[in-house]
């Protein structure tokens, strides 16, 4: 099946030519877009429990004796939204907490929670990122089957999803859609590229292949796994334009080989787009190594084969611990990391993710210093010390 290319042609090009366009993609993204963020938060505030006694009175949503009167929205109010899941000491989700059960700190200073709601009905934007590198070749069929079931169960009419696969390149297989049938068809197109496909992109290959023909010449991994690029582009190019609840689900062994983006920039892009990242760890197989062109003599034809990443030294090729990488990505964005095993198969993991997505709290606050740009740490807790709160640990503010 060929990748979808209708209105997504420009995005496909951005994905495939990420090396050429990185400079313009990396900078200038605004985390909190005032109008959309305020709209999101106001929706949460309107759903707030009257029993909490803590209904906010702000320029973003003023109380009115006439409940049918629409709230006044001030476009210059900055609002940060936090989606959170809470569990008790036994790991059971707590779905019925009130705003009075939460405390919030920004940069170690208490802040007031102005908007609060239990979110079960707000539209969801979901991105599925599937690792199709050689290390995942024995897991792909299981991933495809379980993902179909997951999408059938989690997507409602108001929800949308997209599908991306990544190996030596990142490719959007289907843009945002509410059609389960279209997404299932895109899942059917998933496959692990052969060595020939990885090394010979043919006439339709991207220009970056030719520019990096001499990049990785000997002693490097043949198969690329551009995990960080996938997260960055999904967050920056797709999620950043959406409002409401947003989540990525990554199926991978967590080992990146060849990305132009760093782990830090991938996490930052997800945080800037207010996107939760759920990671599902499949322990992969060691990829085949290229021992220096044909015959392993260090030269080969043209000094080796074409690579997706290129430009890294042998010391940087040593992969990080994939499990720790996925744990960090999920923890810092407010998601959760799972590991596939016999006791916890993928379909059970998907059920857990679905339960979380349907039992979230949405909390909103105005930053203490709206003019203080950059990264700010967050700490959300409950008044019950045995509870575990799953939420992102920071946010970014950019200048207008």
N, C-alpha and C positions, 0 to 999 in steps of 0.2 A: 504494500500500500504506500502510495506516495504521500509525503507530508502535506498538510493542508496549506494551500497557498492563496486562498481567496483574498480577503482583506488583510490577511496577516503577512503578506509578502514582505512589507517593510520590516516587520518584526523579525521574520525569519532571517532577513539580511543582517539585522543588528546582531542576532544570535550568532550567525555564522562568521560575521566579520567583526567579532567583538574585539579582536586585537587592534584593528584599525580605528574603531570608534571608542575605545576605552577612555581616552582623554575627556571626551565630551560627556560620557556616561558617569564618570567617577565623581564629578563635582556638581554643586549647585542644586542638590535635591532638598526640598523642604519637608521636614517631618510632619509638622502639624499644619495642615492647610485649614485656615481659620473657619471658613464657611462650612466645609464638609465635616470637620471635627466637631464643630459646635452642633451641627445638625444631628450627628451621631449621639453626642452627649445629651442633647435635649430629649431625644427619643428615649434615652435611658432614664432621664430625670422624670419624664411623664409617667414612666412605669413604676416609679418609686413607691414603696409601701407607705401608706398614711400612718401606720402604727409606729413608725420609727421616730416620729417627732422631730425629724431632722430634714424636712423638706427645704431645699435651697431657695433662697430669694436672691437672684442675681440678675444682671442685665441680659443674660442668655436665656433665662426662663423664669418669668415672674408669675407668682401665684395670682389667681384671679377667682373672685366669687363665682364667676360664670365659667364652669369647667370646659364648656364648649368653645370658649374664646381661644384662638391660637396664641401660643406664647410669642413674646417679642424676642427676636434673635439679633444680637449685636455682633456684626461681622468682625469686630476688632478684638473680641474676647478669645484668648487662647485657652484651649482645653486639651488636656492629655487624657486619653482613655486607657484603661487597664482592664484586660480580660483575665479573670482569675478562676481557678478551680480549687476547692477546699476539701480536704479529707481529714477524717478523724484519725486517732492513733491506730486504728485497725485497718486503715486504708480505704474506708468507705466514704464515698462522695457525700458531702453535706450540702443539700440543695436549698435549704430554707433559712439561711442566715439573714440578718437584718444589717443595715448600714452601721448600727451601733456596735456590731460585733467586730468591726474592722478598725485598724489603725494604719496610717500611711505616713511615711517619711520621705522627703525629697532632700537628698544630700545631707542625711542625718538630722533633718529638722522636721518637726511635725507639720503636716498640711491638712487642710479641711477637705473631706470628701464631699463634693457638692452635688454629684449625680450618682445615682445608684439604681441598679435594676438586676433582676435575675433574668438572664437572657436564654430563652429557649426558642424564640420565634424570629429573631432578627435574621435577615438574609445572610447567607454564608458564601464567601468566595473561597474555593478550595483549589489548591494546586497540587498535582501529583507528579513527583519527580522520581523517575526510575533509572537506576544505574544499569546500563546495558554493556558495561565493560566485560572483558573476558573473565574476570574473577567472579562474575555473577551468572555465568552461563548455566549452571545447574539449578539456579533458583528462579529463573525467569518465568517458567510456566506456572509455578506456584504463585508468584507475584501477580501475574496476569489474571489468573482465576480468582484469587482473593480480592483483587482490586475491583473487578467487575461487581462482585457481591457487595463490597463496601460502598461503591458509588450508588448502587441500587437502593441501599438502605439509608444512606446519609443525605442524598440529594433530594430536596423537595422542589416544587415548581419555582419558588422564588430564589433558589440557590443556583450558582453557576460554578463550573469547574474547568480546568484546563489540564493538558497532559504534556509533559516535557520528558525527554530521555536524554541522558548524557553518557558519553564514553570519551572518545578523543575530541568530540565537539558537543555543543549543546544545541538541541533542536526542539522546536515547538511542534509537536505532532498535532495538537488541536488547540485552537484558541478557546476563550471563555464561551461556554455554552451550557444550557440547562438540559440538553438532550443526552440522556443516558446512552441511547443507541449510538450516537456519534462518538461518544467517549469510548464505548466498548469497541467500536470499529477501530478507533485509534490504538487501543490497547492490543488489538490483534496484530497490529503492524510492528509491535516491539520485537526486536531480535538482537542477538549479540553479533556484531559484525565479525566476519572472518578476517584472518590476517591479511588477505588480499584486499578486502574492502577498506581496512584501516590504512593500508599503505598505498592504495591506489584509488583515489577519489574519482578519477576519470574526468571527462569533459565538463561535468557539472560541479566540479570541486570548487571550493571557495578560493579567492585570491590569496588568503593567508597561507594556504598550503605551500604555494610556490615560494612565498617570502620566507618560509621557515624550513626549506628543504635541507639546509645545512645545520639546523639547530642542534639536534641530539644525535651525535655521530656514532658513539660506541659505548657499550656497557650500560645502556639504559633500558627501561621498560618499553616494550613494544606497544602495549595497550595503554591508551590514555584514559583517565577518569577525572573529568573536569567538574568535580562536585562543587567546588567553591564558585566557579563561574555560573553553574546552574542556579545556585541559590541567589547569587547576586542579580542575575538577569531576571529571574522569576519575580524577585522582590521589587527591583528597580523599574523594570519595564512593564510589568503586569499588575502586581499588587499595589504599587504606589498610586495607581490611577483609580483604585476602588475605594468604596466606603463600606462601613459596617464591619462585621467579623471576617477575619481573613486568616487562613491557615495553609501551610505547606506540609505535605506528607512526603518524606524522603525514604526511599527503599535503596539501601546501599550498605557496603561494608565500611564506609566512612573514610576510606583511604583515597586521598586526592593525588593524582599524578597529572601534571600538565596544565593546571589552571593558571590563568593570568592574574586572577584575583587572589587575594590572601584570605585566610580563614577570618581574620579580623574584619576585612571589608565586606565579606559575605554576611557576617553577623550584623554588622552596622546597617547594611542595606535592608535586612529583614526588620531591624528595630525601627529604622526610619519609615518604613512602610506599615508599621503597626501590625506585623504578621507573626503569628505563632508558628513555630516549626516543630513538627512531630517527626522524630527519626525512628526508623525501623532498621535495626542492625541485622544484616545477613552476613555471617562470616564467609567471606569469599575464598577463592583459591588463589594461590600465587600466580600472577600472570607470567606468560612466557617472556624471557629476557632476550633482547637482541644483543648478541655478543660481537657486534661490530660488522654488520653487513653480511654478505654471503660468505659462508665458510668460516665465520668467526675470526677472520684474520685482521680485523680492525680497520679495514678499508672499504671493501665492497665496491659497489657502483655508486659513484657520487658521494662517497663518504658515509653511506648509511641511508636509512629510509626516512620518509617525511613524517613529521610528528605534529600533533595538535598544539602542544604547549611550547616547547623549545626554549632555548636561552637559559636554562638553569644549569648550575654546576653539579658535578656528581655528588657533592656533600648535601645539596638541597634535595636530591632525589630520594633520600632515605625517608620513607613514608612515616607519618605520625601514627600513633595508635588510633585506629579508626573508631573504636568504642569511645575513647576519651574525646575525640573530635565531635562525634555526634552528641555526646552528653553535654558538651559545652554549648554547642549550637542551640540545642533545645532548652537548656537551662536559662541561657541569657535572653532568649526570645519569649519565654513563657510557655513553651511546649513541654514535651516529655519524650524521653528516649526509651525504646523497647528493644529487646533482643529476642529474635526468633529462636525457639527451642522446641523440643518435643512436648514439654509441659506448657509452653506458651506459643502455639502455632500462630501463623499470620492472621487467620480469621478471628481468633480470640483477641489478638492485639487490635485489629480493626474495630471490634466491638467495644473495646475499652476507649479507643479514640472517639468513636461515635458517642459514647456515653458522656465523655468530657465535653464535647462540642455542644451537647444538648443540656448541659448543667453548668453554665458559666455565669459568673457575676461580671457586670460591667460597671466599673467605677470611674468617675471623671473628676478631675480637679484642675484648678488654674495654677500654673507654676508660680512659685513665690516671687521669682524674678523673671518676668516674661522677656526681658531684654538681655538675659544672660544666655548667650548662644553656646552651643557645644553639647557635650554629654552630661547627663545628670543621673545620679543613682537613685533608685527607688527601693523601698522596703515596705512591703505590704504584709501585715500580720493580722491574726485574729486575737481576741481577748482570751481565748482558750489556748493555753500554751502547748497542749498536746496536738493541736491541729497543724496540718501541713498546708501551706498556701503555695499554689503553683501559679506564678505570674512573672512577667518580664522584670528584669532587675535594673532597667534604666530606659532613658529616652533621650532624643536629640531635639534641640531647639536651634533653628536657623534664623538669621536675620531676615526680615521681610524684603 
